[in-house]
Amino acid sequence: MHPYLSLSRYWKKKFGTRIQRIPLDAGLSCPNRDGTISYKGCIFCNEQGSGTGLQRNSVSLKDQYNLFRKKLLQKYGPIRFAAYLQSFTNTHCDSDRLQDILDQLKELPDLDVLCIGTRPDCLDKEKLRIIASFPCREIWLDLGLQSSKETTLRFINRGHLAEDFSRACHLAHQLDIKVCAHVIAGLPEEDLKDFLETIAFLNNLPVNGIKFHNLYVCKKTELARIWSKKEYTPLTLDQYVSWIVRAICFLRPDLVIHRLTGDPAKGELLAPDWAVQKNLILNKINQSMVRDGLWQGSLLPVSQLGWPVTDQP
């Protein structure tokens, strides 16, 4: 018995084969970096953002996809793929630009799933309609929340409210677009109770998946400055494992867990040292749940185990 619903298991059951994500860089920015909201960015985000950076080398989206596809087919044999627009905020553009980006992904070989990384304040009905019309078998929005606590959102300079996230989830749900919420454990001035309140917030929304991230300190970030002044201390490995296990036990069992820890890029990590030990983190989480007889949703009251009935925009 698996203690939680992983993305790989979910896709294997739904599609009957392995689905592998291919990261894509469309060359977009972030409203929290280009002055639309601010020039600072979130306190934990490095200047490069997540993703490959291939667009800076003038590699087209099609060529990016085929580059990774070839390597993955050599590694795994015949599989199918998810095109993942990952770098920065992939709906931070006008509707015509978004349509053009998605048009470049149409008819890519072996493509079953579209994933789009973005922010809740960079979505509207027209953009969601364009996304929903993309011809594939499943569409996910990777939607940053990080915390449902408003004081935390202000402190980390997110530039949006929890209410914005809720509104985007409902609009996406109405168009049958799945939402994967991103949350961070160990944010400054948050304790386990605050983290579990974020999980409870998500349980009451039409969210389909979740990505857990540990807060690690990257070079050349505002968080690095705070950490260097000893004004922030990251969670220990044991604390992080304990928090994630607890969160999974309070998580609706229908939510697909896309990841359990973040991946610092090579050379960017300042602290904590354990953040680069992905396999160790995953093994400790799994071992803890199996040892203690825990599973996803095992601490939820029976009345909260079903899909939320509310669907208000």
Secondary structure, 3 states (H helix, E strand, C coil): CCCCCEHHHHHHHHHCCCEEEEEECCCCCCCCCCCCCCCCCCCCCCCCCCCCCHHHHCCCHHHHHHHHHHHHHHHHCCCEEEEEECCCCCCCCCHHHHHHHHHCCCCCCCEEEEEEEECHHHCCHHHHHHHHCCCCCEEEEEEEEECCCHHHHHHCCCCCCHHHHHHHHHHHHHCCCEEEEEEEECCCCCCHHHHHHHHHHHHCCCCCEEEEEECCEECCCHHHHHHHCCCCCCCCHHHHHHHHHHHHHCCCCCCEEEECCCCCCCCCEEECHHHHCHHHHHHHHHHHHHHCCCCCCCCCCHHHCCCCCCCCC
